[in-house]
Amino acid sequence: MHCPFCRHPDSRVVDSRTTDDGTSIRRRRQCPDCSRRFTTVESCSLMVIKRSGVTEPFSRTKVINGVRKACQGRPVTEDALAQLGQRVEEALRATGSAELTTHDVGLAILGPLQSLDLVAYLRFASVYRAFDSLEDFDAAIAELREQPAAPTETSDYGCEETSEVPTPAVAAD
């Protein structure tokens, strides 16, 4: 690492720490020539190969913006979109590959989006999988219906929530 002050070709690492999100390492360095200190941030780059052959860095923001279009008019919060973006990035990094195709990114989006909102999932899948007819939608809907139902939400007491209103107990005189 070249010193940014005197351009000396070497430096000594004084301190190393991971960033809060754990995706990069912050290193405090000192130049042996001028003794000045500087900070570097190292991160593992994740590249996406587009259909045209162009390679560009992975962008969580682009994933969120694409999913936001599919979620338009749906009850999906910005926090949920941010969490989905994080889950997609984590899944892609977990593959261990430095270069991924747009197809890989799309597949990584479909799983979390399906658990987030089924209508948004169908919208996204219709573009991603290039649905041409109603039969394509029918097949996707049939596929969703064949999957096991999501577990029901439970209250703080571990009981399934129902829409029934409990009736108060009446004490006998």
N, C-alpha and C positions, 0 to 999 in steps of 0.2 A: 504494500500500500504506500503510495507516494504521499509525502507530507504536503498538505495544501499550502503551507506557508513558504517553505524553502525548496520544495520539490525533491527532497532527499528520497531515494528509492526504497527506503526501509522504515519501519516503525515497530514499536513494541506495544503489545496489548497490555493495558493496565487493569481493565475491568471488563467483564462480559455479563450481560443480562438479557433474558428473553423479554420481549415486549409483552404488554398486558394480554393481547390476544394470542400470543404464543406462535405467531407466524413468522417472526423475524427475531434477529439477535442484534442488540445494541452493544457496540464495542467502544470503549474509551481507549484511545491510543496516544502514545507519546513518541515524538520524533527524537532519535538518538543524536541528531546533529544540532537542531535548534532548541530542543527540549520543550517545545510547545505541544500542547495537547489538543486533540480533535476527536470527534465522534463519527463513527461509521455505523450504518445500519445494513445488515445483511439479510436478505430474504431469498427464498427459493422461488425462482420464477416459474410460472405455470403458463405455457403457451398454448394457444388454440389455433388449429389449422382450419381455415375457412374453406368452403366449397371451391372457391376460386383459386385455392392454393396459397393464398396470402396467410402469413402467420402473424398473430398479434397476441399481446399479453391477455390473460384471463381477466375479466372484469366482473366483479360481483354486482356492480351497478347495472351493467347491461343485462344480467340475468334478472335482477329485480324489475327493471323497466319492462322487459319482455313479459314477465309473469304479471306485472301490474296491468298490462293491456288485457290479458286473459281474465283478470279479476275485476275488470271494470263493471261497476254496478252490483258487485257481490259484497257480502258483509265480511270483507277481509281487511284487517288493519295493517298499517305500515309496519308495526312491530312484527306481525306475522310474516310479512314479506321479507323483512330484514333477517328473521330467523331462517326462512326458507333459503335465502341467498347464502347464509352461513353454512347451512346443512349441505347445500349443493357444493360449495367450495371445499368443505371438509371431505366430502365423498370423492371429489375429483383428486384432491391431494392424497387421499388414502390409496389411490390406485398405484402410486409410486412412479407414475409416468410424468415426464416433464413436458411432453407434448400430447395434446388431445385433439380430437376432431370435434367439429360442431355437433356431430351426431352423438358423441360421447356426452357432451354437455347437455343436449336435449334429453337423453336417457336419464341423466342424473337429476334433471328437473322434474320429470314425470312422477317419480315416486313420492317425493315430499309434497308436490302439488296435489296429487290424488288424495293424500290424507288431509290436506288443507281445505280443499273445496272441489267437489266433484264436477260442478258446472264449469268452473275455471279449468279444471283438468281436461274436460272434453273440448273446450275452446282451444286450449294450447295444443292438445293432441291432434285436433283437426288440421291445424296449420303445420305442426311438426311432422305428422305422418302423411300430410297432403291428401286428406280425404277428398274423394271425387264425387261421391254419391251418398244418398241416404243410407244405402246398405253399409257403407263404411261406418256411419254413425251408429246404425243398429248393431253392428258387430262389436263396436267399442262399448256400447251400453250393455249388451249381453255379457261381455267379458267382465264388466264391473259388477253385474248382478250375480255372476257365478262366484265372485270372491266372498269370503266370509265377512259377515257384518262387523263393523268396528265395535269394540267393547263400549258398554254404556257408561256414562259418567257417573261417578259416585260422589256422595256428599262427604263432608268432613268426618262423618261417623262411619264411613265405609259401607253404607247402605245405598242401594240403587235409588236414584231420585225418581219420584213419580209426580204426576200432576194432581194426585188426590190430596184433598185437604184433610188433615187428621181431625177426627171429632173428639171433643173434650170428654173426658170420663166424668160421669155423673155419680156422685157419692150417694149411697142409699142412707136415708135417715134412720 
